[in-house]
Amino acid sequence: MSQADNSVEVVNVSKTFTQTGVGALEVLRDVSFTCHAGEFVSIVGASGCGKSTLLRVIDGLSTPSSGSVRVGGNIQTSPGRDVSFVFQQDNLLPWRTVLENASYGLTLRRVGRKSADAEARRLLQMVGLAGFESHYPHELSGGMRQRVNLARALAVNPSVLLMDEPFAALDSQTREIMQAELLRIWDAAQKTVLFVTHQIDEAVYLSDRVVVLTVRPGRIKAMIEIDLPRPRNLEVKRTAEFAAYTDQIWQLIEHEVRESMELELADALQLRQ
């Protein structure tokens, strides 16, 4: 698939889960948007609004109750070769080296060892881990493990990269460095990225556009264009323009966050009864 085909189209996606003893739980309702080829789009919203569920539907890991998803113009009904998913936890195999972890997806696709290792080495260099090929996951910091995770996702050459809060477990300083590194890698790899985060400033810094979801059931409340020049460095976070975007998005979701907290309390009370 060429980069020109790397778009993601979400059309009227709704998702309802049936819970034993609780009934139906509507998580998403009529969500529609397009992530264009090579675009970086973040999804933000209150806890429990369906951000991660939406990513799983886009990947094909979860079937929508209604609506559809197209990747490169093709209906997405199950996980495929064109999409890679980067989860919050790196899930590296502890008994495999950095090189073996990075090349793991390629070996599953029966790519020859020599070719798989060569591609893994190229990507490890891209993510700043050249020289660590023989190390094991326990010898790496959290940020380094997520770089291996990213290299592994990129190794299979996906059209689209889905990222579900990949930096949530990192300390604040490492998280900022990883944000800058992700932009560098994204620019070099030229992938379409959909990125879920709770951090508004992270979404603004990384994105071309930010999708703001309502409280559950998640619907699109706003789509914010981020008109900040690229390439971006971390200094942009200290500008008035950056602060204005973060404030605008916070004002959009403040009520949603409060309502989400009330829903969580009500759900907890219902489970205790």
C-alpha positions in Angstrom: 0.0 0.0 0.0 1.4 3.4 -0.9 1.5 6.3 1.4 -1.3 7.9 -0.6 -3.6 5.1 0.5 -2.7 5.3 4.2 -5.9 7.0 5.3 -8.2 5.8 8.1 -11.9 6.5 7.7 -14.2 5.9 10.6 -17.9 6.0 9.6 -20.7 6.2 12.1 -19.0 3.7 14.5 -20.9 2.7 17.6 -20.0 0.1 20.1 -22.1 -1.5 22.9 -20.9 -4.2 25.3 -23.2 -6.6 27.0 -22.3 -7.2 30.6 -23.6 -10.1 32.6 -25.8 -8.9 35.4 -25.4 -5.3 34.4 -26.9 -5.1 30.9 -25.8 -3.2 27.9 -23.0 -0.6 28.2 -22.9 1.8 25.3 -19.3 3.0 24.9 -19.2 4.7 21.5 -22.0 6.4 19.5 -21.9 7.4 15.8 -18.2 8.4 15.7 -17.1 9.6 12.2 -13.8 11.2 11.1 -11.0 10.7 8.6 -7.3 10.5 9.4 -5.5 11.4 6.2 -2.4 9.7 4.9 0.7 10.7 6.8 -1.3 12.7 9.4 -0.8 12.5 13.1 -4.2 12.6 14.9 -4.6 12.3 18.7 -7.8 11.3 20.5 -8.5 12.8 24.0 -11.4 12.7 26.4 -12.4 11.8 29.9 -11.6 8.4 31.4 -13.9 5.7 30.1 -15.1 7.7 27.1 -14.1 4.9 24.6 -10.7 6.1 23.4 -9.0 2.7 23.6 -12.1 0.9 22.4 -12.1 3.1 19.3 -8.5 2.2 18.6 -9.3 -1.5 19.0 -12.2 -1.2 16.5 -10.0 0.6 14.0 -7.4 -2.2 14.4 -10.1 -4.9 13.9 -9.5 -6.3 17.4 -13.1 -5.4 18.2 -16.1 -5.4 15.9 -18.3 -2.3 15.9 -21.9 -2.7 16.8 -22.7 -0.5 13.9 -20.7 1.6 11.4 -17.5 0.7 9.7 -13.8 1.4 9.4 -11.7 1.7 6.2 -8.0 1.6 6.1 -6.6 2.6 2.7 -10.1 2.3 1.3 -10.5 -1.3 2.5 -13.0 -2.4 5.2 -11.2 -3.3 8.4 -12.8 -6.4 10.0 -9.8 -8.0 11.6 -6.2 -7.2 12.4 -4.2 -7.0 9.2 -0.7 -6.3 7.9 -1.4 -2.7 7.2 -1.9 -1.7 10.8 0.4 -2.0 13.9 -0.8 -1.4 17.5 1.5 0.0 20.2 0.0 -0.6 23.6 0.7 1.2 26.9 2.8 -1.8 28.1 5.8 -2.7 25.9 5.1 -6.5 26.2 8.7 -7.3 25.1 9.6 -11.0 25.4 12.1 -11.1 28.3 14.0 -14.1 27.0 14.7 -12.4 23.7 17.4 -9.8 23.0 16.5 -6.3 21.8 17.3 -7.3 18.2 15.2 -10.5 18.5 12.3 -8.5 19.9 12.5 -5.9 17.2 12.5 -8.5 14.5 9.9 -10.7 16.1 7.0 -9.6 13.8 9.1 -10.2 10.7 10.0 -13.7 11.8 6.3 -14.5 12.4 5.8 -13.5 8.8 8.5 -16.0 7.8 10.9 -13.3 6.7 14.5 -14.8 6.5 16.6 -14.3 9.5 19.2 -12.2 7.7 16.7 -9.9 6.2 14.7 -9.6 9.4 17.8 -8.7 11.4 18.9 -6.2 8.9 15.6 -4.4 9.0 15.5 -4.6 12.8 19.0 -3.1 13.0 18.0 -0.2 10.7 15.0 0.6 12.9 16.8 0.3 16.1 19.3 2.8 14.8 16.3 5.1 13.8 14.9 4.9 17.4 18.3 5.6 18.9 19.2 2.1 20.1 22.1 1.2 17.9 24.6 -0.7 20.1 21.9 -2.2 22.3 21.0 -5.1 20.0 22.4 -7.8 22.3 20.8 -6.4 25.5 17.7 -7.9 27.2 14.6 -6.0 28.2 15.4 -6.1 31.9 18.7 -4.2 31.1 16.8 -1.3 29.6 15.0 1.8 31.0 11.2 2.2 30.4 11.8 4.7 27.7 14.3 2.4 25.9 11.9 -0.5 26.1 9.2 1.6 24.5 11.6 2.4 21.7 12.1 -1.3 21.1 8.4 -1.7 21.1 8.1 1.1 18.5 10.8 -0.5 16.4 9.0 -3.8 16.5 5.8 -2.2 15.3 7.5 -0.3 12.5 9.5 -3.4 11.4 6.5 -4.9 9.6 6.1 -1.7 7.6 2.5 -0.9 8.5 0.6 1.8 6.7 -1.0 3.0 10.0 0.3 3.1 13.5 -2.2 3.0 16.4 -0.7 4.0 19.8 -2.7 3.6 23.0 -1.1 5.8 25.7 2.4 4.4 25.0 4.2 6.8 27.4 1.7 6.7 30.3 4.1 4.5 32.5 7.1 6.8 32.0 8.2 9.6 34.3 7.5 13.1 33.1 11.0 13.9 31.9 11.4 10.7 30.0 7.9 11.2 28.6 8.8 14.6 27.1 12.0 13.2 25.5 10.0 10.3 24.0 7.4 12.7 22.6 10.2 14.5 20.7 11.7 11.2 19.6 8.3 10.0 18.3 8.0 13.1 16.2 11.4 12.5 14.7 10.6 8.9 14.0 7.2 9.7 12.6 8.8 12.2 10.2 11.4 9.7 9.1 8.9 6.7 8.7 6.1 8.7 7.1 3.3 6.7 8.7 -0.3 7.7 9.5 -0.6 7.8 13.3 -3.7 7.6 15.6 -2.6 8.3 19.2 -4.7 8.0 22.4 -3.6 10.1 25.4 -5.0 11.6 28.6 -2.4 14.4 28.4 -3.7 17.4 26.6 -0.3 19.0 26.2 1.0 15.7 24.7 -1.8 15.7 22.1 -1.2 19.3 21.1 2.6 18.9 20.8 2.3 15.8 18.7 -0.7 16.3 16.5 -1.9 17.8 13.3 -5.4 17.5 14.7 -7.0 16.5 18.0 -10.3 14.6 18.3 -12.1 15.5 21.5 -14.6 12.8 22.7 -17.5 13.3 25.0 -18.2 11.4 28.1 -19.5 7.8 27.6 -21.0 7.0 25.2 -18.1 8.7 23.3 -19.1 11.0 20.5 -17.0 13.6 18.7 -17.4 16.9 20.5 -14.8 18.8 18.5 -12.0 18.4 16.0 -9.2 20.9 16.7 -6.6 21.8 14.0 -3.2 22.4 15.6 -1.6 25.1 13.5 1.9 25.0 15.0 4.9 24.9 12.6 6.8 21.6 12.0 9.3 20.4 12.8 8.5 21.0 16.5 10.9 21.0 19.4 10.0 20.9 23.1 10.4 24.7 23.4 7.1 25.2 21.5 5.4 24.1 24.7 6.4 27.3 26.3 4.7 29.5 23.7 1.5 31.4 24.1 0.1 29.7 21.0 0.7 26.3 22.6 -0.9 27.4 25.9 -4.0 28.6 24.0 -4.5 25.2 22.4 -4.2 23.3 25.6 -6.6 25.7 27.3 -9.1 25.4 24.5 -9.1 21.6 24.7 -9.3 21.6 28.5 -12.3 23.9 28.4 -14.0 21.4 26.0 -13.4 18.4 28.3 -13.5 19.8 31.8 -17.3 19.2 32.1 -16.8 15.8 30.5 -14.2 14.8 33.1 -16.5 15.8 36.0 -19.4 13.9 34.5 -17.1 10.9 33.9 -16.2 10.9 37.6 -19.8 10.9 38.6 -20.5 7.9 36.1 -17.6 6.0 37.6 -19.0 6.5 41.1 -22.5 5.4 40.0 -21.0 2.3 38.3 -19.1 1.4 41.5 -22.2 1.8 43.6 -24.3 -0.3 41.2 -21.7 -3.1 41.3 -21.8 -3.1 45.2 -25.6 -3.6 45.3 
